[in-house]
Amino acid sequence: MYLIRPLVAAVALALAFSANAAKPKPAPAAKPAAAPVAPADLELAHNLGPQGEERLQAFVDHFNKDHNGSIKLVRTSKDGKPAGLNLVRHYDMDDVLSKPANFIPLHQMMSKAGQPFSAADLSPDLKAGVVDAKGRLVALPLVYSTPVLFYNKNAFRRAKLDPEQPPKTWFEMQGVLDKLQDAGYSCPYTSSWPVWVHIDNVSAVSGVPAMTDKGQLIFNGLPQVKHIAMMATWQKAGYYKSFGRRDEASARFNEGECAMITTDSREHTDFREAKGVELGVAPLPYHDDVYGGRQSTLADGASLWVGAGRSAAEYKQAAKFVAYLLTPEMQIEMVRSYGQLPLTAAARAAVGSKLLQDGDKTMQVAKASLNGNGAKPAVRAANIDAVRIIINEELEAVWVDKKPAKAALDAAVTRGNAVLAAKPALKKAQPF
């Protein structure tokens, strides 16, 4: 270090002498370099729980660092104006459907921002409610899943059941629940998202959709009535425990209290560290006495919507963020982090390899459950807030033995259709 300083000084002195001897004409003063333009601040609103927020923050931080971005996570405001980007979960779709002027189509934003964008590569199973009549994406189906049956293999062993043979039908499941109860489980079975699982998806698997393509509720047919009546007998027998309208039951399974649960496939990432649980997964059971056999489940979840009235600079950054989320690396990481269904070809290929399996069969079970029809029907009862509240009220009346299944489902259909008649915009799968 001490030898470097004299050498530097000598070189500087020589250069100065040479410069004075030559006496060149002074060069014109260089123009000061333009200061880099700071990216426009862009808010990304969400209402995820603590785990989901932490994972989303990691993606945002990575984008901001690598792309000179300035995206900031904020909580969704129910009464306020939408943010530039809005991650909307399927049971909060009312905010989008009832206020279309507050949003613009995704394909429109991408085009105006000059960002290359093609929806052709995206899985058709995940496009329900996010494409227009021309097949163009109006939102990005980002964190989607489908209902499956999770079970505790340790509980099966305790009940002297084969842990590799979960029930395939609801009829088989009743015998399993009886043995789990005899083995000491006070909660043999529970379910999160009861309307999504037991109305929309049980209807779809039975081949009798809960809603028509025109948005008319029709989930009071014989298959649905038989299913809810069966659930009512399970509630009385102590086979089934209801804990709430959203994902309250998931915490009970995660604590090892409940032996089985039907919930969204993506929750396998939350159950990895469940107490005393060796996680097993199987397709959502079906009723084998329904004509036509088992049909496919539905896919839905959180989609990314673009708020209206933003600046060109904000939209340019939003478009870059969307493109970033669709890169192979980020899609694979989102499958790993969130447990979402694979959206792109790269993510689908990774799911089919050992890269994302880690001994967990959830993604394979979920993809097989969709069977290429996960986007049908486009309109779902669980996505309409006012309708979902009505159905939950009627189901809860069944669980406490205040109403028989037929009367409750008839009332839910009548009340729900009255709401949809008064607010026809809610019948749409998407607002544009």
C-alpha positions in Angstrom: 0.0 0.0 0.0 2.8 2.4 0.9 4.6 1.9 -2.5 1.4 2.7 -4.4 1.0 6.3 -3.2 4.5 7.7 -4.4 4.0 6.0 -7.8 0.5 7.5 -8.2 2.0 11.0 -7.2 4.8 10.6 -9.7 2.5 9.7 -12.5 0.2 12.6 -11.7 3.2 15.0 -11.7 4.4 13.7 -15.1 1.0 14.1 -16.6 0.8 17.7 -15.3 4.2 18.6 -16.8 3.3 17.1 -20.1 0.0 18.9 -20.1 1.7 22.3 -19.4 4.3 21.7 -22.1 1.8 20.9 -24.8 -0.5 23.8 -23.7 -3.5 22.4 -25.6 -6.6 24.5 -26.0 -9.0 24.0 -23.1 -11.7 21.4 -24.0 -15.3 22.5 -23.9 -16.9 21.8 -20.6 -18.8 18.5 -20.6 -22.5 18.8 -20.0 -23.5 17.3 -16.7 -24.9 13.8 -17.0 -28.6 13.6 -16.8 -29.8 12.3 -13.5 -31.5 8.9 -13.8 -35.3 9.1 -13.9 -36.8 7.7 -10.8 -39.5 5.1 -11.5 -43.1 6.1 -10.7 -44.3 4.8 -7.4 -46.8 2.0 -7.8 -49.0 0.4 -5.1 -49.9 -3.3 -5.1 -53.0 -3.8 -2.9 -53.8 -7.1 -1.4 -55.6 -8.7 1.6 -53.5 -11.8 2.0 -52.8 -13.2 5.4 -49.4 -12.8 7.1 -47.8 -15.8 5.3 -49.1 -14.8 1.9 -48.0 -11.2 2.5 -44.5 -12.2 3.4 -44.1 -14.4 0.3 -45.5 -11.6 -1.9 -43.2 -9.1 -0.4 -40.2 -11.3 -1.4 -41.3 -11.2 -5.0 -41.8 -7.4 -4.9 -38.4 -6.8 -3.3 -36.7 -9.0 -5.9 -38.4 -7.0 -8.7 -37.6 -3.6 -7.2 -33.9 -4.6 -6.8 -33.4 -6.2 -10.2 -35.6 -3.8 -12.3 -35.1 -0.5 -10.6 -38.8 -0.7 -9.5 -40.7 1.1 -6.8 -43.6 -1.1 -6.1 -45.0 -0.9 -2.6 -47.4 -3.4 -0.9 -50.5 -1.9 0.7 -53.6 -3.4 2.2 -56.8 -3.4 0.1 -59.2 -0.6 1.1 -62.8 -1.7 0.7 -64.2 1.8 0.3 -61.2 3.5 -1.4 -60.1 3.7 -5.0 -58.2 0.7 -6.3 -54.4 0.8 -6.4 -52.5 0.6 -9.6 -52.3 -3.2 -9.2 -54.8 -5.2 -7.1 -54.5 -8.9 -6.1 -58.1 -9.9 -5.6 -59.1 -13.2 -4.1 -62.1 -15.0 -5.6 -64.4 -14.3 -2.7 -63.7 -10.5 -3.0 -64.7 -10.3 -6.7 -67.7 -8.1 -5.9 -65.3 -5.1 -5.7 -64.4 -5.7 -9.4 -67.7 -6.8 -10.8 -69.8 -4.0 -9.3 -67.3 -1.2 -10.2 -65.9 -1.9 -13.7 -65.1 1.7 -14.3 -62.4 1.5 -11.6 -60.4 -1.1 -13.6 -59.0 -1.5 -17.1 -58.3 -4.8 -18.9 -54.8 -6.3 -18.5 -54.3 -6.8 -22.2 -55.0 -3.1 -22.8 -52.5 -2.0 -20.3 -49.8 -4.3 -21.6 -50.4 -3.1 -25.2 -50.2 0.6 -24.2 -47.1 0.1 -22.2 -45.4 -1.6 -25.2 -44.8 -4.8 -23.3 -44.9 -8.1 -25.3 -47.7 -10.2 -24.0 -49.4 -13.4 -25.1 -52.1 -15.3 -23.3 -51.7 -18.4 -25.6 -49.2 -20.1 -23.3 -51.3 -19.8 -20.2 -53.2 -22.8 -18.9 -56.8 -22.8 -20.2 -57.9 -24.3 -16.8 -57.0 -21.0 -15.1 -58.8 -18.6 -17.4 -62.3 -18.6 -15.9 -63.5 -15.1 -15.2 -60.3 -13.4 -16.5 -60.8 -13.5 -20.3 -63.2 -11.5 -22.5 -65.3 -12.7 -25.4 -62.3 -12.5 -27.7 -60.2 -14.6 -25.3 -58.0 -11.7 -24.2 -56.9 -11.6 -20.6 -58.5 -8.9 -18.5 -56.6 -10.0 -15.4 -53.8 -12.3 -14.5 -54.9 -15.6 -12.8 -52.0 -15.6 -10.4 -52.5 -17.8 -7.4 -55.0 -20.5 -8.4 -55.9 -23.8 -6.8 -58.6 -26.4 -6.7 -60.2 -28.3 -3.8 -58.6 -31.6 -2.7 -58.8 -33.9 0.3 -55.9 -33.7 2.8 -55.6 -36.3 5.5 -53.3 -37.2 8.3 -51.5 -40.5 7.6 -50.7 -40.8 11.2 -54.4 -40.6 12.1 -55.1 -43.4 9.6 -52.5 -45.6 11.2 -54.0 -44.9 14.6 -57.4 -46.0 13.3 -55.9 -49.1 11.7 -56.6 -47.7 8.2 -54.3 -48.0 5.2 -52.6 -44.6 5.0 -52.0 -45.1 1.2 -55.7 -45.7 0.5 -57.7 -42.6 1.2 -61.5 -42.7 0.3 -62.4 -42.1 -3.3 -66.2 -41.6 -2.8 -68.2 -39.9 -0.1 -69.8 -43.3 0.7 -66.3 -44.7 1.4 -65.5 -41.7 3.4 -68.3 -42.3 5.9 -66.7 -45.6 7.0 -63.3 -44.0 7.3 -64.8 -41.3 9.5 -66.4 -43.8 11.8 -63.1 -45.6 12.4 -61.3 -42.3 13.0 -63.9 -41.3 15.6 -63.5 -44.7 17.3 -59.8 -44.1 17.4 -60.4 -41.0 19.5 -60.6 -38.2 17.0 -63.3 -35.7 18.1 -62.9 -34.0 14.7 -62.6 -36.8 12.1 -63.3 -34.3 9.2 -63.7 -30.6 8.6 -63.7 -28.2 5.6 -62.6 -24.7 4.8 -64.4 -22.6 2.3 -67.7 -24.5 2.6 -69.6 -22.8 -0.3 -66.6 -23.1 -2.7 -66.1 -26.8 -1.8 -69.6 -28.2 -1.1 -71.7 -26.1 -3.4 -69.6 -25.0 -6.4 -67.2 -28.0 -6.6 -69.4 -30.8 -5.4 -71.9 -29.6 -8.0 -69.2 -29.5 -10.7 -67.8 -33.0 -9.8 -71.4 -34.3 -9.9 -71.9 -32.8 -13.4 -74.6 -30.4 -12.2 -73.2 -26.8 -12.1 -74.3 -24.5 -9.3 -75.0 -21.7 -11.7 -76.0 -21.5 -15.4 -73.9 -19.6 -17.9 -76.4 -16.7 -17.6 -75.8 -16.5 -13.9 -78.9 -18.2 -12.5 -78.4 -20.2 -9.3 -79.5 -23.9 -9.7 -77.7 -25.7 -6.9 -80.9 -27.1 -5.3 -81.1 -30.2 -7.4 -81.1 -33.8 -6.2 -77.3 -34.4 -6.1 -76.7 -31.3 -4.1 -79.6 -31.9 -1.7 -78.4 -35.5 -1.1 -74.9 -34.2 -0.4 -75.9 -31.6 2.1 -78.3 -34.0 3.8 -75.4 -36.5 4.2 -73.2 -33.7 5.7 -76.0 -32.9 8.2 -76.1 -36.5 9.4 -72.3 -36.4 9.7 -72.6 -33.2 11.8 -75.1 -34.9 14.1 -72.8 -38.0 14.4 -69.8 -36.0 15.2 -68.0 -37.0 12.0 -68.0 -33.5 10.6 -67.1 -30.3 12.4 -67.8 -26.8 11.0 -65.5 -24.0 12.2 -66.3 -21.0 9.9 -67.0 -19.7 6.5 -63.4 -19.2 5.3 -60.2 -21.0 6.2 -60.8 -21.3 10.0 -60.9 -25.1 9.7 -57.4 -25.2 8.2 -55.9 -24.1 11.5 -57.6 -27.0 13.2 -56.1 -29.5 10.7 -52.7 -27.8 11.0 -52.8 -28.3 14.8 -53.5 -32.0 14.4 -57.0 -31.7 15.8 -58.8 -32.8 12.7 -57.8 -35.9 10.8 -59.2 -34.9 7.4 -60.0 -31.6 5.6 -61.3 -30.5 2.2 -59.7 -27.2 1.2 -57.7 -25.6 -1.6 -54.8 -27.5 -3.0 -52.4 -24.6 -2.5 -52.7 -25.0 1.3 -50.2 -27.9 1.2 -47.5 -25.3 1.5 -49.1 -24.2 4.9 -49.5 -27.8 6.1 -45.8 -28.8 5.6 -45.0 -28.2 9.3 -48.4 -29.3 10.7 -48.1 -30.7 14.2 -48.0 -34.5 14.3 -49.3 -34.7 10.7 -47.8 -36.8 7.9 -49.6 -35.2 5.0 -51.6 -37.3 2.6 -53.6 -35.9 -0.4 -56.4 -37.3 -2.6 -58.9 -35.9 -5.1 -62.1 -34.4 -3.7 -64.4 -37.4 -3.2 -67.4 -37.9 -5.5 -70.8 -39.5 -5.3 -70.6 -42.7 -7.3 -74.4 -42.9 -7.7 -74.6 -39.8 -9.9 -75.1 -40.4 -13.6 -72.0 -39.8 -15.7 -69.4 -40.5 -13.1 -66.9 -38.2 -11.6 -66.4 -34.9 -13.4 -63.7 -32.3 -12.9 -63.2 -29.8 -10.1 -62.9 -26.0 -10.7 -59.9 -23.8 -10.4 -60.0 -20.3 -8.9 -58.0 -18.1 -6.6 -56.3 -14.7 -6.5 -56.0 -12.7 -9.8 -54.2 -9.5 -10.5 -56.4 -6.6 -11.7 -55.3 -3.2 -13.0 -56.7 0.0 -11.5 -57.9 2.7 -13.9 -56.8 6.3 -14.0 -53.0 5.8 -13.5 -50.2 7.6 -15.3 -48.3 6.2 -18.3 -45.2 5.7 -16.1 -47.2 3.7 -13.5 -48.6 1.5 -16.2 -45.2 1.0 -17.7 -43.9 -0.3 -14.4 -47.0 -2.4 -13.8 -46.5 -4.0 -17.3 -42.9 -4.8 -16.4 -44.0 -6.4 -13.2 -46.5 -8.6 -14.9 -43.9 -9.7 -17.5 -41.5 -10.4 -14.6 -44.1 -12.6 -12.8 -44.6 -14.6 -16.0 -40.9 -15.4 -16.5 -40.1 -19.1 -16.1 -38.0 -18.5 -13.0 -40.7 -16.6 -11.2 -43.5 -19.0 -12.2 -41.6 -21.9 -10.9 -40.8 -20.1 -7.7 -44.5 -19.1 -7.2 -45.6 -22.7 -7.6 -43.0 -23.6 -5.0 -43.7 -20.7 -2.6 -47.5 -20.4 -2.9 -48.5 -23.9 -4.0 -50.4 -22.3 -6.9 -51.4 -24.3 -10.0 -48.9 -23.9 -12.8 -49.8 -21.0 -15.1 -47.2 -21.3 -17.8 -45.6 -24.1 -19.8 -42.3 -23.7 -17.8 -44.2 -24.1 -14.5 -46.2 -27.1 -15.9 -42.9 -28.8 -17.0 -41.3 -28.1 -13.6 -44.3 -29.7 -11.8 -44.0 -32.8 -14.0 -40.3 -33.1 -13.0 -38.6 -33.9 -9.7 -37.8 -30.2 -9.3 -41.0 -29.3 -7.4 -42.2 -32.7 -6.2 -40.2 -33.3 -3.0 -42.4 -36.4 -2.3 -45.5 -34.2 -2.3 -48.2 -35.3 -4.7 -50.5 -32.4 -4.2 -49.8 -30.7 -7.5 -50.2 -33.9 -9.5 -53.5 -34.6 -7.7 -54.8 -31.1 -8.3 -53.9 -31.1 -12.0 -55.5 -34.5 -12.5 -58.7 -33.3 -10.7 -59.1 -30.5 -13.2 -58.9 -32.9 -16.1 -58.7 -30.1 -18.6 -62.0 -28.5 -17.6 -61.1 -26.3 -14.7 -62.4 -23.2 -16.4 -66.0 -24.3 -16.6 -68.4 -22.9 -15.6 -67.0 -19.3 -15.6 -69.5 -18.0 -13.0 -69.2 -19.4 -9.4 -71.6 -18.9 -6.5 -68.7 -18.5 -4.0 -67.3 -15.5 -6.0 -70.4 -13.4 -5.3 -70.1 -12.0 -1.9 -73.9 -11.4 -1.2 -74.8 -14.8 -2.6 -72.0 -16.6 -0.6 -73.2 -15.0 2.6 -76.8 -16.2 1.9 -75.6 -19.8 1.2 -73.5 -19.9 4.4 -76.4 -18.7 6.4 -78.6 -21.5 5.0 -75.9 -24.2 5.4 -75.4 -23.2 9.0 -79.1 -23.6 9.6 -78.7 -27.2 8.4 -75.7 -27.8 10.6 -77.6 -26.8 13.8 -80.7 -28.8 12.7 -82.9 -25.8 12.2 -83.7 -26.6 8.5 -83.6 -29.8 6.4 -81.2 -29.7 3.4 -83.9 -29.3 0.7 -85.5 -26.3 2.4 -82.2 -24.7 3.1 -80.9 -25.0 -0.5 -84.3 -23.9 -2.0 -84.2 -20.8 0.2 -80.6 -20.1 -0.7 -81.4 -20.3 -4.4 -84.5 -18.1 -4.1 -82.8 -15.5 -2.0 -79.6 -15.5 -4.1 -81.5 -15.2 -7.4 -83.4 -12.2 -5.9 -80.1 -10.5 -5.2 -78.8 -11.2 -8.7 -82.0 -9.9 -10.3 -81.5 -6.6 -8.4 -77.8 -6.4 -9.2 -77.4 -8.1 -12.7 -73.7 -7.0 -13.0 -72.9 -9.6 -10.4 -73.9 -12.4 -12.8 -70.9 -11.7 -15.0 -67.8 -13.7 -14.8 -65.7 -10.5 -15.5 -66.6 -6.8 -15.8 -65.6 -5.9 -19.3 
